[in-house]
Amino acid sequence: MLNEIKTVQDTADELYSANQLETALDAMAYSINKDLSASDLLVLCVLNGGIITAGKLLPRLIFPLTLDSINASRYQNKTSGGSIEWLLEPKTPLTGRTILLIDDILDEGITLAAIKAYCLDHGAAQVYTAVLLDKSIGKVKPITADYVGLPVENRYIFGYGLDYKGYLRNAPGIYACKDL
């Protein structure tokens, strides 16, 4: 497995550098600060992919907020999605709260739409979404992100929280696999 991971890493195309991603995070934070600073915000980090985006975005938000996490996965360390598996529900009550979901990517939108519905079903007053990347997949998605860092082409990508078979989330940019 490690040989495959190393090959993918060594042959990938860099789509966005760390500097480009940090600039996008600055712009996202500016908009979130402007729009949500007066709310009693609960940030839900969508694990595992959203951990880097949330970790880099939170210090840029200049107002009081609370943090929890949620984990619903369609991929389970594979390269294609299946049914949603709920791995972790937030411990913080959602009733009456303004929620900001932070995730790595809006791909097909199925998981993020399900998480948003979960929050509303559990009494959230409003639910906003922030994603580092919005993938162009050529079809209508069930959800549109409120805050987007950068667009990305329809390729299998990894880095900055996005994985390849559970690996490479720690890559210091956004990379696309050569062939899958």
PyMOL commands that set and color helices and strands:
alter all, ss='L'
color gray80, all
select helices_A, chain A and resi 2-11+18-36+51-60+110-121
alter helices_A, ss='H'
color red, helices_A
select strands_A, chain A and resi 13-16+41-46+65-73+85-88+98-106+126-135+147-152+157-158+174-176
alter strands_A, ss='S'
color yellow, strands_A
deselect
rebuild
show_as cartoon
